[in-house]
Amino acid sequence: MASDFARQLRRDMTDAERCLWKHLRAHRFAGEKFRRQVPMGPYIVDFVSHRSRLIVELDGGQHAVQVEHDRERTRWLEGRGYRVIRFWNNQVLTETEPVLEAIALALAPSP
């Protein structure tokens, strides 16, 4: 079941997920009510704010060979009204502030 797998993913966070989660659940993003490892249709998304319809995905090295799968997944999610932004795990760990700024920009209302 997707929900059982999502539960397992929530228990076994990567260092990058742990780093990003501490920022998404508090501080400037607290009002967005991000959730993590959420089943959505046939997929499980890393972080989602249903309020802002934004999904933040973290990709590890295995995604370098899953490009088409990730494109299909993004199309499916965008087809349901969500915006999807992606970061590599190492970006989150070594360039945390620029990643947070990109998320803040994605959440900013369009002019």
Phi and psi in degrees as GROMACS dihedral restraints (atoms count N, CA, C in turn):
[ dihedral_restraints ]
;  ai    aj    ak    al  type     phi  dphi    fc
    3     4     5     6     1   -62.9    20    10
    4     5     6     7     1   -38.8    20    10
    6     7     8     9     1   -67.9    20    10
    7     8     9    10     1   -34.4    20    10
    9    10    11    12     1   -66.9    20    10
   10    11    12    13     1   -42.6    20    10
   12    13    14    15     1   -64.7    20    10
   13    14    15    16     1   -40.6    20    10
   15    16    17    18     1   -61.8    20    10
   16    17    18    19     1   -40.9    20    10
   18    19    20    21     1   -59.5    20    10
   19    20    21    22     1   -43.0    20    10
   21    22    23    24     1   -63.0    20    10
   22    23    24    25     1   -42.7    20    10
   24    25    26    27     1   -63.1    20    10
   25    26    27    28     1   -37.2    20    10
   27    28    29    30     1   -64.2    20    10
   28    29    30    31     1   -34.6    20    10
   30    31    32    33     1   -73.5    20    10
   31    32    33    34     1   -34.3    20    10
   33    34    35    36     1  -108.8    20    10
   34    35    36    37     1    61.7    20    10
   36    37    38    39     1   -69.6    20    10
   37    38    39    40     1   144.7    20    10
   39    40    41    42     1   -78.1    20    10
   40    41    42    43     1   167.3    20    10
   42    43    44    45     1   -59.9    20    10
   43    44    45    46     1   -40.4    20    10
   45    46    47    48     1   -65.2    20    10
   46    47    48    49     1   -42.7    20    10
   48    49    50    51     1   -62.8    20    10
   49    50    51    52     1   -43.0    20    10
   51    52    53    54     1   -61.2    20    10
   52    53    54    55     1   -44.4    20    10
   54    55    56    57     1   -60.8    20    10
   55    56    57    58     1   -49.3    20    10
   57    58    59    60     1   -69.1    20    10
   58    59    60    61     1   -39.0    20    10
   60    61    62    63     1   -59.4    20    10
   61    62    63    64     1   -39.9    20    10
   63    64    65    66     1   -63.0    20    10
   64    65    66    67     1   -27.4    20    10
   66    67    68    69     1   -84.3    20    10
   67    68    69    70     1   -37.8    20    10
   69    70    71    72     1   -72.2    20    10
   70    71    72    73     1   -28.1    20    10
   72    73    74    75     1   -89.4    20    10
   73    74    75    76     1    -7.4    20    10
   75    76    77    78     1  -141.5    20    10
   76    77    78    79     1  -173.3    20    10
   78    79    80    81     1    55.4    20    10
   79    80    81    82     1  -132.7    20    10
   81    82    83    84     1   -70.4    20    10
   82    83    84    85     1   -15.6    20    10
   84    85    86    87     1  -103.6    20    10
   85    86    87    88     1     2.6    20    10
   87    88    89    90     1   -57.8    20    10
   88    89    90    91     1   -38.8    20    10
   90    91    92    93     1   -69.5    20    10
   91    92    93    94     1   -13.3    20    10
   93    94    95    96     1   -80.1    20    10
   94    95    96    97     1   -15.1    20    10
   96    97    98    99     1    53.8    20    10
   97    98    99   100     1    50.3    20    10
   99   100   101   102     1   -61.5    20    10
  100   101   102   103     1   144.3    20    10
  102   103   104   105     1  -121.1    20    10
  103   104   105   106     1   158.5    20    10
  105   106   107   108     1  -125.7    20    10
  106   107   108   109     1   150.1    20    10
  108   109   110   111     1    51.5    20    10
  109   110   111   112     1    65.0    20    10
  111   112   113   114     1  -107.7    20    10
  112   113   114   115     1   124.5    20    10
  114   115   116   117     1   -66.4    20    10
  115   116   117   118     1   130.6    20    10
  117   118   119   120     1  -137.8    20    10
  118   119   120   121     1   106.7    20    10
  120   121   122   123     1    57.8    20    10
  121   122   123   124     1  -130.8    20    10
  123   124   125   126     1   -82.5    20    10
  124   125   126   127     1     4.4    20    10
  126   127   128   129     1  -120.2    20    10
  127   128   129   130     1   165.5    20    10
  129   130   131   132     1  -122.4    20    10
  130   131   132   133     1   121.8    20    10
  132   133   134   135     1   -95.4    20    10
  133   134   135   136     1   149.1    20    10
  135   136   137   138     1   -67.5    20    10
  136   137   138   139     1   -55.2    20    10
  138   139   140   141     1  -140.0    20    10
  139   140   141   142     1   137.0    20    10
  141   142   143   144     1  -141.0    20    10
  142   143   144   145     1   138.6    20    10
  144   145   146   147     1  -112.0    20    10
  145   146   147   148     1   104.8    20    10
  147   148   149   150     1   -66.3    20    10
  148   149   150   151     1   -31.1    20    10
  150   151   152   153     1   -58.7    20    10
  151   152   153   154     1   -45.5    20    10
  153   154   155   156     1   -99.7    20    10
  154   155   156   157     1    -3.1    20    10
  156   157   158   159     1    57.6    20    10
  157   158   159   160     1    42.6    20    10
  159   160   161   162     1  -119.6    20    10
  160   161   162   163     1   133.2    20    10
  162   163   164   165     1  -115.9    20    10
  163   164   165   166     1   131.6    20    10
  165   166   167   168     1  -113.1    20    10
  166   167   168   169     1   120.3    20    10
  168   169   170   171     1  -109.4    20    10
  169   170   171   172     1   137.9    20    10
  171   172   173   174     1  -111.2    20    10
  172   173   174   175     1   128.5    20    10
  174   175   176   177     1  -114.6    20    10
  175   176   177   178     1   133.3    20    10
  177   178   179   180     1   -95.7    20    10
  178   179   180   181     1  -175.1    20    10
  180   181   182   183     1   -56.7    20    10
  181   182   183   184     1   -29.9    20    10
  183   184   185   186     1   -63.0    20    10
  184   185   186   187     1   -22.1    20    10
  186   187   188   189     1   -75.0    20    10
  187   188   189   190     1   -14.4    20    10
  189   190   191   192     1   -62.2    20    10
  190   191   192   193     1   -26.4    20    10
  192   193   194   195     1  -103.1    20    10
  193   194   195   196     1     2.6    20    10
  195   196   197   198     1  -114.0    20    10
  196   197   198   199     1    31.1    20    10
  198   199   200   201     1   -58.1    20    10
  199   200   201   202     1   -47.8    20    10
  201   202   203   204     1   -65.9    20    10
  202   203   204   205     1   -40.0    20    10
  204   205   206   207     1   -59.8    20    10
  205   206   207   208     1   -43.9    20    10
  207   208   209   210     1   -65.2    20    10
  208   209   210   211     1   -37.5    20    10
  210   211   212   213     1   -63.7    20    10
  211   212   213   214     1   -45.0    20    10
  213   214   215   216     1   -61.3    20    10
  214   215   216   217     1   -44.6    20    10
  216   217   218   219     1   -60.8    20    10
  217   218   219   220     1   -45.9    20    10
  219   220   221   222     1   -62.1    20    10
  220   221   222   223     1   -44.6    20    10
  222   223   224   225     1   -58.8    20    10
  223   224   225   226     1   -43.7    20    10
  225   226   227   228     1   -61.5    20    10
  226   227   228   229     1   -46.5    20    10
  228   229   230   231     1   -67.4    20    10
  229   230   231   232     1   -41.9    20    10
  231   232   233   234     1   -65.8    20    10
  232   233   234   235     1   -31.4    20    10
  234   235   236   237     1   -65.0    20    10
  235   236   237   238     1   -16.1    20    10
  237   238   239   240     1  -103.7    20    10
  238   239   240   241     1    14.4    20    10
  240   241   242   243     1    89.9    20    10
  241   242   243   244     1    12.5    20    10
  243   244   245   246     1  -100.6    20    10
  244   245   246   247     1   147.8    20    10
  246   247   248   249     1   -96.1    20    10
  247   248   249   250     1   140.6    20    10
  249   250   251   252     1  -121.5    20    10
  250   251   252   253     1   126.8    20    10
  252   253   254   255     1  -122.2    20    10
  253   254   255   256     1   145.7    20    10
  255   256   257   258     1  -126.0    20    10
  256   257   258   259     1   144.2    20    10
  258   259   260   261     1  -136.4    20    10
  259   260   261   262     1   150.5    20    10
  261   262   263   264     1   -79.8    20    10
  262   263   264   265     1   149.6    20    10
  264   265   266   267     1   -52.6    20    10
  265   266   267   268     1   -45.4    20    10
  267   268   269   270     1   -65.2    20    10
  268   269   270   271     1   -28.7    20    10
  270   271   272   273     1   -61.5    20    10
  271   272   273   274     1   -46.0    20    10
  273   274   275   276     1   -62.8    20    10
  274   275   276   277     1   -39.4    20    10
  276   277   278   279     1   -78.4    20    10
  277   278   279   280     1   -32.4    20    10
  279   280   281   282     1  -108.4    20    10
  280   281   282   283     1   -18.4    20    10
  282   283   284   285     1  -131.4    20    10
  283   284   285   286     1    50.4    20    10
  285   286   287   288     1   -57.9    20    10
  286   287   288   289     1   -47.9    20    10
  288   289   290   291     1   -62.5    20    10
  289   290   291   292     1   -45.5    20    10
  291   292   293   294     1   -61.5    20    10
  292   293   294   295     1   -34.4    20    10
  294   295   296   297     1   -63.8    20    10
  295   296   297   298     1   -45.5    20    10
  297   298   299   300     1   -64.1    20    10
  298   299   300   301     1   -37.0    20    10
  300   301   302   303     1   -65.1    20    10
  301   302   303   304     1   -40.6    20    10
  303   304   305   306     1   -63.0    20    10
  304   305   306   307     1   -38.9    20    10
  306   307   308   309     1   -66.5    20    10
  307   308   309   310     1   -43.1    20    10
  309   310   311   312     1   -60.5    20    10
  310   311   312   313     1   -41.6    20    10
  312   313   314   315     1   -63.1    20    10
  313   314   315   316     1   -40.9    20    10
  315   316   317   318     1   -64.2    20    10
  316   317   318   319     1   -29.8    20    10
  318   319   320   321     1   -85.8    20    10
  319   320   321   322     1   -17.7    20    10
  321   322   323   324     1   -66.1    20    10
  322   323   324   325     1   140.3    20    10
  324   325   326   327     1   -63.5    20    10
  325   326   327   328     1   143.5    20    10
  327   328   329   330     1   -71.0    20    10
  328   329   330   331     1   141.2    20    10
